[in-house]
Amino acid sequence: MTALLVVAILVLLIVVHELGHFVVAKLTKVRVEEFGVGYPPRAFLLAKIGKTEYTLNWLPFGGFVRLYGDDGVTEHGRGSITDARPWVQAVILVAGVTANAILAWFLFTNALVLGVPTIVDAPQQGEKTQLFVSDIVQGSPAAASGMAQGDEILMVADAKGQTLSPLTPDAMLEYVKERGGQKLTVTYQHGDSVEVATMQPANAVVPSAAGRPALGIGLALVANRALSWPSAFYEAFFITRDAFVSTAQSLWGILIGLFTNKADLSDIVGPVGLVSVVHIASKNGIGNVLKLAAFISVNLAIINLIPIPALDGGRLLILFIEAIRRKKIPRIGIQLLNGLSIILVAILMLVVTYHDIARLVG
């Protein structure tokens, strides 16, 4: 089911991207030969409206738009993308990225309306909350127990069997402070397994409070909180903006690392690793899945702007160079660059997939 969900997300993001190209091509009078869901071979023709065929194809991993004049050789004249003004071609190319940005905004909005895990100061009346480990102090009792950042605290009990309630950061602080030197049993969720650790609060664990007994755990109280549509629409705009900034910065760091031989590709998630990521997100509700899909849409938009000839950014770069030279780049040169780009992307995908499989096996 998770694999099917991943396919559904990828199809949605890619089809919306292509829909951006499609809509602007129609508005600028560039002929759309085919709008396909999935990749060839063709399964069947859904409809033909005007000169545009709408098709369903056998490989269900995305979609495509085929524009008249895309081959750049034989298809010329009215409605040809090759003969369109450079600004028209540029707008059509940018439309796919724009569509992904709008989709991300829409997905973030719906995620906030449905409710996503949010760090809160205190629970509201009747609200279900979860207590997570946000940090571990090195050399502390918690660090020695094997507990890790991201684990969920399920129960805390002392030697007399008195349990901590409610499970909040403030209540935990007082509970531990009153039991200095006593052994505490902490039950927590670590990945897919429930672990039990025995810890003894100690002094001098937290430098700013050396005389207070502590376990050395930073805590975060998390609740699923939903926003109204207007609030969600407003907040989602800034979340989308921040997602673009952070993703662009991360991608820039990776690109610089590739040229300086310092790139670490082990943390990049590919299609195989995405199954695991979506599976984890789905455990926290549909809102979290929509939030993840929005982040993927942002990534797809930014990646498409990279000036690699096979991507929209590469085609924009070629348009820019042709505008400066005032003549077309030889077709054979573009084909060679496209071929080289596809090979480089394929190698990158193989490396990322290797790390995905290594993580799954590990």
N, C-alpha and C positions, 0 to 999 in steps of 0.2 A: 504493500500500500504506500509506503514511503517513497519507493522508486517511482510509482505512478504519480505521486504528488510532485516529485522533482521534475518529471517530464511535463506535467501540467504547468508548473511555474515557468519553466524554460520556454515552452510553447507560447504562453501568454506574453512573456517579455519580448520575445523575438517577433511575434506576430504584431504586437503593438508598435515595435520599432519599424517594421516594414510598413505598417499602416500609416505611419508618419510620412514616409516617402510617397506612399500611394496617394494620400489626400493632397499633398502639396503638388505632386505631379499633375493630378487632375485639375487643380486650381490654376496651374500655370500652362495648361493646354499641352502638356507632354503626354504622348500616348502611352497608356499602360497596356501592355500585351497580355500580362497574366499576373494575377494575385493568387499565390498558392499557400495553403496551410500544409505544413510538412514539406519534405524535400522529395524530388523525383526519385524513382519512377512514379508517374501519375497513377493514382487509383481510379479516379473518375472526375468528370467535369460536373461541377455543381451548377453552373449557369454561365451564360455568355450574355453580357449586357453591353450593347454597343460593340466596340472592338476589344473589350476586355474579357478574358476568360477567368473564371473563379474556380479553382481546382482544389481537390483534396489529394494528397500524395502519401506514398507508402511509408516514408521515413518520418516518424512523428516527433521530430526534435526541433521544430521551429517553423519558419515560413520564409517566403521570398516575394519580391516584386520584380517582374521582368519588364523593363521599359524599352520602347521602340528606339533603336539606335544605340543600345548598350554595347553592341559588338564594335562600334566605332569604325566600321569598315564599309559595309554594304547598305546599311539602313540610314538613309539621309532624306531630308525634306521636311515637310510639315509634320510636327509632332515628334521629331527625333530629338532625344536628349543630347546627342552629339552636336546637333546644329543649334541647340538652344543657347541663349546668351549665358556667359559665364556666371552671372549673378543668379540666374534661374537654376543652373546646375548646382550652385553652392547652396541655395536655399533648400533644394530637394534633399541634398546630402545631410544638411544640418537638421532637417525635419525628423529624421529617425532618432537622433540624440534627444531632441526636444520632446518627442513623444515618450521616451523613456523617463525623462525628468518629470513630466506631467504625471505619468503613471506612478512613479515613486511617491510623489506628493499625494496622489489619490489613495495609494496603499497605506501610507503612513497615517493619513486621515482616518481611514476605516479601522486601522489597528488601534488608534487612540479611542475611537468610539466604542469598539468592542472591549477594550481594556488590555493593557500590556503590563508585565511586571514592572513596578515602579518602587524606588526606594522611598520609604515614608518615615516620618518621625515617630508616629504613634498610630495604632489601629483605630479606625472609626468603629462606631457601635455595630456589632454583628459582622464585622469584616474579617475575612480569613486572611491571615498573614503567614509568611515564612521567614525564618531567621537563617541568614546565610553568613558564611565566613568570608569577610572581605579582605582580611590580611592576617598573616601569621608572623609573629615576632621570632626572629632567629634565636635559637638557643633556649626557647621557652618550653614549658611543659607541653603546650599544644604542638609545637614543632617536633618534639620527641615522639609524640603519639602517632605521627604519620598523617595527621589531618592536613588538608590543603585548602587553598583559596578556592571558593566556589562550592564547598561542601555545605549541605543544609543541616542545621542542628535540629534533631528530632525530639530529644529528651535529655534532661540533665537531672541526675539524682545524687544525693549524698549517701554516706554510709548507713544512715538511719532509714533510707528509703523515701525521704522527702524530695519531691520533684519540683522543678522550677516551673512556675506558672504565674503570669503568662510568659511566653517565650518572646521577650523583647530585649534589646540591648541594655536598657536601664535596669530592668529586673535581673538580667544576667550579671551585671556589674555588682549590684548589691548582694546577690546570692553568693557569688564567689568571694566577695570581700568579707562576708560574715563567716566563711568557712576556711580561713587560712590554715594551712597545715593538714586539712582533712582531705581524704581521697574522694574524688568525684567521678562518677561514671557518666560519660557523654556518649549518647547514641547519635550517629549522624549518617546522612546519605552521602556516599562517595561514589560518583558515577552511577552505575546500575546496582550497586551493592550497599547494604546497610552495615556499617561498622560500629563497634563498641570499643571505647578507649577509656582507660582509667588514668586520671591526671590528679596531680596535687598542686593546688595554687601555691605560688611562691612569691616572695618579695623581690624587689629590684628587677622585675621582668619588664615593667614599663618605666623608662628613664624619668619621665615627668612625674611619676608617682611611685618612687622607689619603696616607700613604706607601706604600700597597699598590695595585698595578695592578689595575684592575677594569673590567668592561664596563658596569656599572650595571644589572644584572639581578637581581631577586629571584626565587628559584627555589623550587618546591614539588615534592616527590617524591610521586607518586600511584600507588596500587595498588588493585586490586579485592580487598577483604578481606571474607570472609563470617563471620557470627557463628552460634553455635548458637541453636536455637529459644528456649530460656529467656533467653539474653542479648539476643537480638534483640527479644523481646517486651518486656523491661524497658527497653532503650534506646529502642525505638520510642515508648514512652509519653512520654518527655521530649522526643523530637524532635517529636512531635505537639503537645505543649504549647507548645514554642518556636515552632512554625510558626503556631499560632493567635495567639500574642502578636505576633510580627513582622508577620503579615498584617494584624492589626487595627490596629497602629500605622501601617502604610503606608496602609491605607484611610482611617484618620482624617486623616492628613496630606493625602490627596487631597481629602477632603470639605471640610476647612478651606480648602484652596487654591481650591476652587470658589467659596466665599463671599468670599474675599479677592482673587479674580481672579489667583491665583498658581499655579493647578493646571497641572501638566505631564502631559498625557494621552498624550504621544508614546511613553512607555515601557510603557504598558499593552497587554497582548496580548489580542486578541480571537480569535474562532473561526478567522479566516484566518491570523493570526500563529501560532496554536497548532500548525498543521501544521508550520511551520518548527521550532518549539521541540521538538516530539515527534520530528521527524526527527533533530535533533541529539542528543537523549537516547537514541534507539534505537541510535546508533552506539556507545554505551558499554554496551550490554547490556540485557537485560530488567529487571535490578535497577534501573537508572536510569530506565526507563520507569515502573516501579511507583512509584518515589520521586516522579516528576513527577506521576503520577496522584493520589498522596496529597496533594501540595501543592494540586492543583486542587480536590480534595475539601474541603480546609480552606477554600479561597477560596469555594467554593459555600456552605458552611455559614455563613460570616461574612456574605456578601452577602445571604443569605436572612434574616438577623437585622436588616438595615437597616429602619428603620420607614417603609417605602414601602408604601402600601396594597395594591399588587399582590403583595407578597411576604409570607412568613410573619411577618416582623417587623412589618409594617404591620398585619396582622390581629391580632397580639398587642397592638399599641398601641390598636387600636379596642376590643378586649375590655377593656383597662385603663380606657379612657375611659368605656365603657358601665358598668363596675363602679362607677366613681366617681359617674356621673350617675344610676345605677340605672334607666336606661331605654335602649332601643336608639337608635342613631344612625339617622336616616332613610335608607332604602335608596338613595334618589336621590343623597344626599350621598356615600355610599360608592362608588356607581357613577361619579360625577363624579371623585372622587379616584383611583379605579382607572384611569380613562381618562387623566387627566393624568399619572399615574405611568408608564403604558405609553408615552405620547408621549415623556416625558423619558428613559426607558430606551432607546427606539428612537433618539433623537437621540444619546445617548451611544454606542450601538453603531455608529452611522454614523460618528461621529468616530473611534472606536477602529479600525474596519475601514479607514477611510481611512489611518490611520497604519500599519496592518498592511501594506496594499498598497504604501504608499510605501517601507516597509522592504524588502519583497520586490523591488520594482523597483530600489531603490538598490543 
